[in-house]
Amino acid sequence: MKTIVVGGGASGIIAALKASETDETIILEKNDKLGKKLLLTGNGHCNYWNKEIDITKYESDSLEILKNIITEDNVDRVYKYLYSLGIYPREKDGYLYPYSNQAYSVREVLEQNINKKSVKVIYNANVKDIKKENGKFIVFFNDEYLSCDKLIISTGSKAYPKTGSTGDLYPILEKLGHKLNPLYPALTSLKCEGEFLKIWSGIRTDAKVSIYVNDKLKKEETGEIQLTDYGISGVCVFNISSIASSHLNDNVTVKINFLPNVQDFSSWLWQRSQDLSNSTLEEIFESVFSYKLSSIFFHMAHVNAKAYYKSLTASEIAKLNEVITEFTVKIIGTGDFEKAQVCKGGVSLTNIDPLTMESKKVSRLYLTGEILDVNGICGGYNLAFAFITGFIAGEYHA
Ligand SMILES: Cc1cc2nc3c(=O)[nH]c(=O)nc-3n(C[C@H](O)[C@H](O)[C@H](O)COP(=O)(O)OP(=O)(O)OC[C@H]3O[C@@H](n4cnc5c(N)ncnc54)[C@H](O)[C@@H]3O)c2cc1C
């Protein structure tokens, strides 16, 4: 039996390795090397897995179907498979990286296995069309074509297109009868407006971010936030970004709590004033926030930085509370696909048999990885999904 895998990213490589255990296997890859996107992951360190993988970390049009893909058994056996290939892990707060801390070494391990298993890779092969005739697939690339019995599509999404993931296969799959759910940038920064942007640009601090659509709370995340001259960024912002990008025609706001560990701001402020008697507000906040951030808070709350706690009115304390624990920004945009780490949306999971990753529209056609309507939060979940689905599709034999 002959299997072709279109796309030599994380998912396609694992699919090809598994398929090659029984089939003659060929990867058609648009780039001149495998796993170009892998090199960029985890800021070059490749956060390829997580100790706690379950469906609560994902968004999809069908979480019920996803439950049959992200099973304990699949998570366990794919993790062990990656280990058996040679990826030795280092764990940090549940996030798994290669021990070398270099994404390059993950790509190398995968490529070495591709060579060992005699998977043929055709580089610079830009797949442009697929047809099925007399039970066989014909895959057209550049000015050539190849035929095969089993076809695995692992071409990723349209996020970060300079890595080769340009969404070329979406229209082809639609033509073959698949449902394509709308595509939005995800794991990206948020744009907002306000005088304060040029002042807070460059600050990193801990915060809780809560995203609202038409005043309805949708999601909350806590972690490091990066304040920039266009808005907000950082892992916790990335994790709420798909809600913003898919609701930009609505009223999207984010409330930032710059003191996420403080339960009651008024009591906290009173206690600080007691601990630091005879200190001005500016001095009370000195080691809590950067000077620039405090200056924004004082300005927006209309309080004097040189004031002493005892001179503050109840409404001034309430206003300070509001700007520090519920700093509200209106979201006017998100980072685009050029910079988004993943894509929300894609081929509907309802078109897929979760036990095999086979299309319900075209037999012996399998879809894996980010081309599907599944996106995870930061933490290794997206690569894990790509590896797990590649593994399932590659190992299955009709
Ligand atoms: C900057 C960045 C950092 C990230 N960091 C992390 C991280 O730390 N942890 C994590 O879990 N996830 C991370 N991700 C997300 C993760 O990289 C992707 O979810 C994952 O790579 C998807 O794997 P895939 O195999 O489905 O697609 P891809 O890795 O995108 O691979 C698709 C492959 O298909 C090829 N291709 C496309 N079209 C064609 C065609 N027409 N013909 C032939 N070949 C084609 C492409 O060239 C590419 O090689 C990050 C993403 C980015 C952009």
The ligand as an ORCA input file, in Angstrom:
! r2SCAN-3c Opt
* xyz 0 1
  C       5.712     31.337     16.604
  C       4.971     30.077     16.994
  C       5.223     29.496     18.221
  C       4.502     28.346     18.604
  N       4.835     27.732     19.777
  C       4.182     26.602     20.148
  C       4.575     25.887     21.308
  O       5.549     26.239     21.991
  N       3.839     24.788     21.653
  C       2.778     24.335     20.892
  O       2.148     23.347     21.256
  N       2.433     24.965     19.747
  C       3.118     26.066     19.352
  N       2.783     26.676     18.161
  C       1.717     26.083     17.328
  C       2.247     24.830     16.588
  O       3.486     25.133     15.997
  C       1.266     24.364     15.522
  O      -0.003     24.159     16.107
  C       1.739     23.065     14.882
  O       2.989     23.268     14.242
  C       0.742     22.560     13.855
  O       1.292     21.426     13.245
  P       0.778     20.949     11.809
  O       1.670     19.817     11.443
  O      -0.669     20.761     11.840
  O       1.053     22.180     10.842
  P       2.410     22.916     10.470
  O       3.427     22.744     11.528
  O       1.992     24.289     10.114
  O       2.937     22.137      9.200
  C       2.268     22.195      7.967
  C       3.259     21.861      6.877
  O       2.551     21.722      5.645
  C       3.292     22.347      4.602
  N       2.351     22.745      3.532
  C       1.381     23.685      3.584
  N       0.744     23.776      2.408
  C       1.316     22.860      1.588
  C       1.109     22.490      0.235
  N       0.184     23.089     -0.535
  N       1.893     21.516     -0.302
  C       2.855     20.895      0.447
  N       3.100     21.226      1.728
  C       2.343     22.193      2.296
  C       3.925     23.537      5.275
  O       5.048     24.011      4.561
  C       4.285     22.964      6.654
  O       5.579     22.415      6.656
  C       3.498     27.805     17.749
  C       3.263     28.405     16.511
  C       3.983     29.528     16.133
  C       3.720     30.142     14.777
*
